[in-house]
Amino acid sequence: MIDPAPDVDHPTLRERWDELKANGDRAVAIAGSLTPSQLWERPRPKRWSVGECLDHLVRAGDAYLEVIDEAVTHARPAEHADAARKPQPNVLERILLHGLEPPARLRIPAPARIRPRRPHSAVEPARSENDDPTDPRVRFQEKRQDYARRLEAAEGLDLGAVDVRSPFVPVVRISLDTAFRIVCGHERRHLEQAEKALEGN
């Protein structure tokens, strides 16, 4: 894969990329050498497998990319004014970010649209309208390229002023930087879960 590192100057955007790349590297370390059966094997009946953790992160990433695109496309000129300033999350955003970081403090059921899809067979993934046959490890790494493009699109915007709607609770509004930070923290949360799945937990 070609290095997808974004061409950005803002230190906050570079920081977010470092987090996203670290998550990609961690996913390789966790799942890179697993066989298909190992990838989809659940440690316990109601616990997600490594593959399910990654599939969930891909689906959640798609949901956030959608609202990030919407926010960047409709950013107003005023939201370019203080592009150089370091964004500071508000109280609600700090609570959201803290709750997402591992270790998991509260288990909340995933919304239906981002629940992982298990293949019918751990050896040969199903090919139906509900099951993406593509290896979630590949799709997770491809998301690094998607995020790199969005970070480039955010260059020149005031990352703390651009308003992004939550993809799951539309009345909740967060800043563009917080949206990127949620993606990073959410990935860390479920990568830790994937590590525990390998340990049988």
Secondary structure in CASP SS format (residue, H / E / C, confidence):
PFRMAT SS
TARGET T0000
AUTHOR 0000-0000-0000
METHOD secondary structure of the structure
MODEL  1
M C 1.00
I C 1.00
D C 1.00
P C 1.00
A C 1.00
P C 1.00
D C 1.00
V C 1.00
D C 1.00
H C 1.00
P H 1.00
T H 1.00
L H 1.00
R H 1.00
E H 1.00
R H 1.00
W H 1.00
D H 1.00
E H 1.00
L H 1.00
K H 1.00
A H 1.00
N H 1.00
G H 1.00
D H 1.00
R H 1.00
A H 1.00
V H 1.00
A H 1.00
I H 1.00
A H 1.00
G C 1.00
S C 1.00
L C 1.00
T C 1.00
P H 1.00
S H 1.00
Q H 1.00
L H 1.00
W H 1.00
E C 1.00
R C 1.00
P C 1.00
R C 1.00
P C 1.00
K C 1.00
R C 1.00
W C 1.00
S C 1.00
V H 1.00
G H 1.00
E H 1.00
C H 1.00
L H 1.00
D H 1.00
H H 1.00
L H 1.00
V H 1.00
R H 1.00
A H 1.00
G H 1.00
D H 1.00
A H 1.00
Y H 1.00
L H 1.00
E H 1.00
V H 1.00
I H 1.00
D H 1.00
E H 1.00
A H 1.00
V H 1.00
T H 1.00
H C 1.00
A C 1.00
R C 1.00
P H 1.00
A H 1.00
E H 1.00
H H 1.00
A C 1.00
D C 1.00
A C 1.00
A C 1.00
R C 1.00
K C 1.00
P C 1.00
Q C 1.00
P C 1.00
N C 1.00
V H 1.00
L H 1.00
E H 1.00
R H 1.00
I H 1.00
L H 1.00
L H 1.00
H H 1.00
G H 1.00
L H 1.00
E C 1.00
P C 1.00
P C 1.00
A C 1.00
R C 1.00
L C 1.00
R C 1.00
I C 1.00
P C 1.00
A C 1.00
P C 1.00
A H 1.00
R H 1.00
I H 1.00
R C 1.00
P C 1.00
R C 1.00
R C 1.00
P C 1.00
H C 1.00
S C 1.00
A C 1.00
V C 1.00
E C 1.00
P C 1.00
A C 1.00
R C 1.00
S E 1.00
E C 1.00
N C 1.00
D E 1.00
D C 1.00
P C 1.00
T C 1.00
D C 1.00
P H 1.00
R H 1.00
V H 1.00
R H 1.00
F H 1.00
Q H 1.00
E H 1.00
K H 1.00
R H 1.00
Q H 1.00
D H 1.00
Y H 1.00
A H 1.00
R H 1.00
R H 1.00
L H 1.00
E H 1.00
A H 1.00
A H 1.00
E C 1.00
G C 1.00
L C 1.00
D C 1.00
L C 1.00
G C 1.00
A C 1.00
V C 1.00
D E 1.00
V E 1.00
R E 1.00
S C 1.00
P C 1.00
F C 1.00
V C 1.00
P C 1.00
V C 1.00
V C 1.00
R E 1.00
I E 1.00
S E 1.00
L H 1.00
D H 1.00
T H 1.00
A H 1.00
F H 1.00
R H 1.00
I H 1.00
V H 1.00
C H 1.00
G H 1.00
H H 1.00
E H 1.00
R H 1.00
R H 1.00
H H 1.00
L H 1.00
E H 1.00
Q H 1.00
A H 1.00
E H 1.00
K H 1.00
A H 1.00
L H 1.00
E C 1.00
G C 1.00
N C 1.00
END
